[in-house]
Amino acid sequence: MNWVDYLIISVIILSMGIGLIRGFFREALSLATWALALVLSLKYASVLSNIFNSFVTVDSVRILICFLVVFITTFICSSIFSKLMTSLIERNGLSGLNRVFGLLFGFGRGLAVIGLVVFLVGSTTEFLSSDDWAAARFSNTSGLMVKRALDWSPSKFETNYNF
């Protein structure tokens, strides 16, 4: 095992630890919050930008401000909801189960992060051809994970990279 393996293991363990501490429900709501905030911001930023015509004259700046306002507002409201629901789960005695599923969620997220990093590094650098990558025990598994994800991707990314 070399430093690449230790880095992969560290990312997965860190993600699992965060999932264990926060619990599944909070992790899932956090992910949903980011997605909801992004979708609402993309959908309503341009609509709300008309309100600020007299305050900000540059269209792109006005839309960016509205995007951030919608994003932050959605994020704050969802965070309050998440806090309330998490406290409800803990009061009902489901905390242990919530944390175990959070650990599993963290494991999945760690694998997703590793896959994304391997894809980005493989797409933008020559690192996957290096001796460090070839000597890593988890390089084949990580590369296979990226290949499988690309097979399932909707657009079937065309790549010439040897993951």
Secondary structure, 3 states (H helix, E strand, C coil): CCHHHHHHHHHHHHHHHHHHHHCHHHHHHHHHHHHHHHHHHHHHHHHHHHHHCCCCCCHHHHHHHHHHHHHHHHHHHHHHHHHHHHHHHHHCCCHHHHHHHHHHHHHHHHHHHHHHHHHHHHHHCCHHHCHHHHHCCCHHHHHHHHHHHHHHCCCCCCCCCCC
